[in-house]
Amino acid sequence: MKLKHTVGILFASAILLTGIAFNPFSSAAEKELHWGFKKAVNEIPPDAGAEFNTLLDQYGAIYKGSPDQKVIYLTFDNGYEAGYTESILDTLKTENVPATFFLTGHYLESATDLVKRMIKDGHMIGNHSYGHPNLARLSPEGMEKEWKNFDKRLEELTGQKRTIYTRPPEGTFNEQVLKVGNDLGYRHIFWSVAFIDWHRDRKKGGQYAYNELMKQIHPGAIVLMHTVSPDNSDGLPDFIRDAKKKGYTFASLDDLVANYEGLPYPLIQ
């Protein structure tokens, strides 16, 4: 599996060169938003509503891909390690499927070997902030510190210089978070498929995860899963295989962004 980061780097360079001005005291910048959407049914993509759709599109933030292409983008949020990520990585390798792991600073420090394997296996590392705070309640300087501290530690531990894709902790953000992120060369990636899977002590079994994923599957799906639950590691292999049987393919976030931008980046297979 060979993944490239050309699209993300081009986006970051463009943002850093042009910059985006904003008023940190505007009501729009201060409004705290909580990501949510009406879940997909019968493979019809979900809709986050006009307010979210307009705001995200303004800043190049993405929560789903093309409704005309049966492509799935797997993403995982890792705040701490519970012993199931290795199994997930094994499944991804066996099935030749790319993924993006949005990590926190704690995960970088406590599960460095797994982070190195993610990179070695060709997966992308996303920036989930260093300390997992509510970014909407931070100053622009505080937001920058969270993202850059993560990137600094990532480079120190793995050699990877920086991240391009970021995701706000718990899906809480505001317009200022998107603007400041753009200024620093980051692109926000939300999600269109999710379910309650972050309680390590509330195991429901692999069938539960499989059913939730298959129930919400749709063209252009950005799937969010947490690696702390054994449900996901147990249900992932059958989900990937059965999604492929339904005609879906799996691609990287670079593919997603290229498609969003209409760029000639034909990595989707």
C-alpha positions as CSV (number, residue, x, y, z in Angstrom):
1,M,0.0,0.0,0.0
2,K,1.6,3.3,-1.1
3,L,-0.1,6.5,0.0
4,K,1.0,10.0,-1.0
5,H,0.5,13.4,0.6
6,T,0.8,15.7,-2.4
7,V,-2.8,17.1,-2.2
8,G,-2.5,17.9,1.5
9,I,0.9,19.5,1.1
10,L,-0.4,21.6,-1.8
11,F,-3.4,22.7,0.2
12,A,-1.2,23.6,3.2
13,S,1.2,25.6,1.0
14,A,-1.7,27.5,-0.6
15,I,-3.2,28.4,2.8
16,L,0.1,29.5,4.3
17,L,0.9,31.7,1.3
18,T,-2.5,33.4,1.0
19,G,-3.7,33.4,4.6
20,I,-7.2,34.0,5.7
21,A,-8.1,37.0,7.8
22,F,-10.6,36.8,10.6
23,N,-12.1,38.8,13.4
24,P,-11.6,36.9,16.7
25,F,-14.3,38.9,18.4
26,S,-17.0,38.3,15.9
27,S,-20.1,36.4,17.1
28,A,-19.6,33.8,14.4
29,A,-16.1,33.1,15.7
30,E,-17.3,32.7,19.2
31,K,-20.3,30.4,18.6
32,E,-19.6,26.9,19.8
33,L,-20.7,24.2,17.4
34,H,-21.1,20.5,18.0
35,W,-20.8,18.3,14.9
36,G,-23.9,16.2,14.1
37,F,-25.9,15.0,11.1
38,K,-28.9,12.9,10.1
39,K,-27.5,9.4,9.6
40,A,-27.5,7.6,6.3
41,V,-30.3,5.2,5.5
42,N,-30.5,2.8,2.6
43,E,-27.0,4.0,1.4
44,I,-28.3,7.5,0.9
45,P,-25.6,10.0,2.1
46,P,-26.4,11.9,5.3
47,D,-27.0,15.6,5.5
48,A,-25.6,17.9,8.2
49,G,-27.9,20.8,7.3
50,A,-27.5,24.1,5.5
51,E,-25.6,25.9,8.3
52,F,-22.9,23.2,8.6
53,N,-22.7,22.5,4.9
54,T,-22.1,26.2,4.1
55,L,-19.6,26.8,6.9
56,L,-17.5,23.7,6.2
57,D,-17.5,24.3,2.5
58,Q,-16.3,27.9,3.1
59,Y,-13.1,26.6,4.8
60,G,-12.6,23.4,2.8
61,A,-13.6,21.2,5.6
62,I,-15.1,17.8,4.5
63,Y,-17.4,15.3,6.1
64,K,-18.3,13.1,3.1
65,G,-17.1,12.3,-0.3
66,S,-18.9,12.2,-3.7
67,P,-22.4,10.6,-3.6
68,D,-21.7,9.2,-7.1
69,Q,-18.7,7.1,-6.1
70,K,-18.9,4.0,-3.9
71,V,-15.8,4.8,-2.0
72,I,-15.2,4.6,1.8
73,Y,-12.6,6.5,3.8
74,L,-11.7,4.9,7.1
75,T,-10.6,7.1,10.0
76,F,-9.8,6.2,13.6
77,D,-9.5,8.4,16.7
78,N,-6.9,7.3,19.2
79,G,-6.7,9.0,22.5
80,Y,-5.1,6.2,24.4
81,E,-4.2,2.5,23.7
82,A,-6.4,-0.3,25.0
83,G,-4.8,-3.2,23.2
84,Y,-6.9,-3.4,20.0
85,T,-5.0,-1.2,17.5
86,E,-2.6,-3.9,16.5
87,S,-5.4,-6.1,15.4
88,I,-6.9,-3.3,13.4
89,L,-3.6,-2.7,11.7
90,D,-3.3,-6.4,10.9
91,T,-6.8,-6.3,9.3
92,L,-6.0,-3.2,7.2
93,K,-2.8,-4.8,6.0
94,T,-4.5,-8.1,5.1
95,E,-7.2,-6.3,3.2
96,N,-4.9,-3.7,1.7
97,V,-7.0,-0.8,2.9
98,P,-5.7,2.7,3.8
99,A,-6.7,4.6,6.9
100,T,-6.0,7.8,8.8
101,F,-5.4,7.7,12.5
102,F,-6.2,10.9,14.3
103,L,-4.0,10.8,17.4
104,T,-3.5,12.9,20.6
105,G,-0.2,13.8,22.2
106,H,-0.8,11.2,24.9
107,Y,-1.1,8.5,22.3
108,L,2.1,9.6,20.6
109,E,3.9,9.3,23.9
110,S,2.4,6.1,25.2
111,A,2.0,4.0,22.0
112,T,5.0,5.2,19.9
113,D,5.7,1.8,18.4
114,L,2.2,1.6,17.1
115,V,2.4,5.1,15.6
116,K,5.6,4.1,13.9
117,R,3.9,1.0,12.5
118,M,1.0,3.1,11.2
119,I,3.4,5.2,9.2
120,K,5.5,2.2,8.1
121,D,2.3,0.5,6.8
122,G,1.5,3.5,4.7
123,H,-1.3,5.0,6.8
124,M,-1.8,8.7,7.5
125,I,-1.4,10.4,10.8
126,G,-4.1,13.0,11.6
127,N,-3.8,15.8,14.3
128,H,-6.4,15.4,17.0
129,S,-4.6,18.1,19.1
130,Y,-2.0,17.4,21.7
131,G,-4.1,17.6,24.9
132,H,-7.6,16.9,23.6
133,P,-9.2,20.2,24.8
134,N,-12.3,22.0,23.6
135,L,-10.6,24.0,20.8
136,A,-13.6,26.4,20.5
137,R,-12.8,27.8,24.0
138,L,-9.1,28.5,23.2
139,S,-7.5,31.6,21.8
140,P,-6.0,31.4,18.4
141,E,-2.6,31.1,20.1
142,G,-3.9,28.3,22.2
143,M,-5.2,26.4,19.1
144,E,-1.9,26.9,17.4
145,K,-0.1,25.5,20.4
146,E,-2.2,22.4,20.5
147,W,-1.7,21.6,16.8
148,K,2.0,22.5,16.6
149,N,2.9,20.8,19.9
150,F,1.5,17.6,18.4
151,D,3.4,18.0,15.2
152,K,6.6,18.8,17.1
153,R,6.4,15.6,19.2
154,L,5.4,13.6,16.1
155,E,8.5,14.6,14.3
156,E,10.7,14.0,17.4
157,L,9.3,10.5,17.8
158,T,8.8,9.3,14.2
159,G,10.6,11.8,11.9
160,Q,7.4,12.8,10.2
161,K,7.6,16.6,9.9
162,R,3.9,17.6,10.3
163,T,0.3,16.7,9.8
164,I,-2.1,18.2,7.3
165,Y,-5.5,16.8,8.3
166,T,-7.0,17.6,11.7
167,R,-10.1,16.8,13.6
168,P,-11.5,18.7,16.6
169,P,-11.8,16.7,19.9
170,E,-15.4,15.5,20.4
171,G,-16.5,17.3,17.2
172,T,-16.6,20.6,19.1
173,F,-15.5,23.6,17.1
174,N,-16.4,27.1,15.8
175,E,-15.7,29.2,12.8
176,Q,-12.5,30.5,14.3
177,V,-11.2,27.0,14.7
178,L,-11.6,26.4,11.0
179,K,-10.1,29.8,10.1
180,V,-7.0,29.4,12.4
181,G,-6.5,25.9,11.2
182,N,-6.6,27.1,7.6
183,D,-4.1,29.8,8.4
184,L,-1.7,27.2,9.7
185,G,-2.1,24.9,6.8
186,Y,-4.5,22.4,8.3
187,R,-7.6,20.9,6.7
188,H,-10.5,19.8,9.0
189,I,-11.9,16.3,8.4
190,F,-15.2,15.5,10.0
191,W,-17.2,12.3,9.4
192,S,-20.5,10.9,8.1
193,V,-20.6,7.4,9.8
194,A,-20.3,7.0,13.5
195,F,-21.8,5.2,16.4
196,I,-21.2,4.8,20.2
197,D,-17.9,2.9,20.3
198,W,-15.7,4.8,22.7
199,H,-16.5,2.9,26.0
200,R,-13.9,0.3,26.5
201,D,-15.9,-1.2,29.4
202,R,-19.2,-1.5,27.5
203,K,-18.5,-4.3,25.1
204,K,-21.3,-5.2,22.7
205,G,-19.4,-7.5,20.3
206,G,-18.1,-7.4,16.8
207,Q,-21.6,-8.0,15.4
208,Y,-22.7,-4.7,16.9
209,A,-19.9,-2.7,15.2
210,Y,-20.5,-4.6,11.9
211,N,-24.2,-3.9,12.0
212,E,-23.8,-0.2,12.7
213,L,-21.3,0.2,9.9
214,M,-23.3,-1.7,7.3
215,K,-26.5,0.1,8.3
216,Q,-24.9,3.5,7.7
217,I,-22.7,2.7,4.7
218,H,-23.1,5.1,1.8
219,P,-21.0,6.3,-1.2
220,G,-18.4,8.8,0.0
221,A,-18.6,7.7,3.6
222,I,-16.0,9.0,6.0
223,V,-16.1,6.4,8.8
224,L,-15.1,7.4,12.3
225,M,-14.2,4.6,14.7
226,H,-12.4,4.5,18.0
227,T,-9.7,1.9,18.6
228,V,-10.4,1.5,22.4
229,S,-13.3,-0.9,21.8
230,P,-12.8,-4.6,20.9
231,D,-16.1,-4.4,19.0
232,N,-14.4,-2.5,16.2
233,S,-11.4,-4.7,15.9
234,D,-13.7,-7.8,15.9
235,G,-16.2,-6.4,13.4
236,L,-13.8,-4.6,11.0
237,P,-12.7,-7.6,8.9
238,D,-16.2,-8.7,7.9
239,F,-17.3,-5.1,7.3
240,I,-14.4,-4.5,4.9
241,R,-15.0,-7.7,3.0
242,D,-18.7,-7.3,2.8
243,A,-18.5,-3.7,1.8
244,K,-16.2,-4.8,-1.1
245,K,-18.8,-7.4,-2.1
246,K,-21.3,-4.5,-2.3
247,G,-19.0,-2.8,-4.8
248,Y,-17.3,-0.3,-2.4
249,T,-13.6,0.5,-2.6
250,F,-11.4,2.1,0.1
251,A,-9.3,5.1,-0.4
252,S,-7.1,7.7,1.5
253,L,-8.0,11.2,2.6
254,D,-5.7,12.5,-0.1
255,D,-8.0,10.8,-2.6
256,L,-10.9,12.4,-0.9
257,V,-9.4,15.9,-1.0
258,A,-8.4,15.5,-4.6
259,N,-11.9,14.5,-5.5
260,Y,-13.3,17.5,-3.5
261,E,-11.0,19.9,-5.3
262,G,-11.5,18.4,-8.7
263,L,-7.7,17.8,-9.0
264,P,-6.1,15.3,-11.3
265,Y,-5.1,12.9,-8.6
266,P,-6.4,9.5,-9.7
267,L,-5.4,7.3,-6.8
268,I,-8.9,5.8,-6.3
269,Q,-8.9,2.2,-7.7
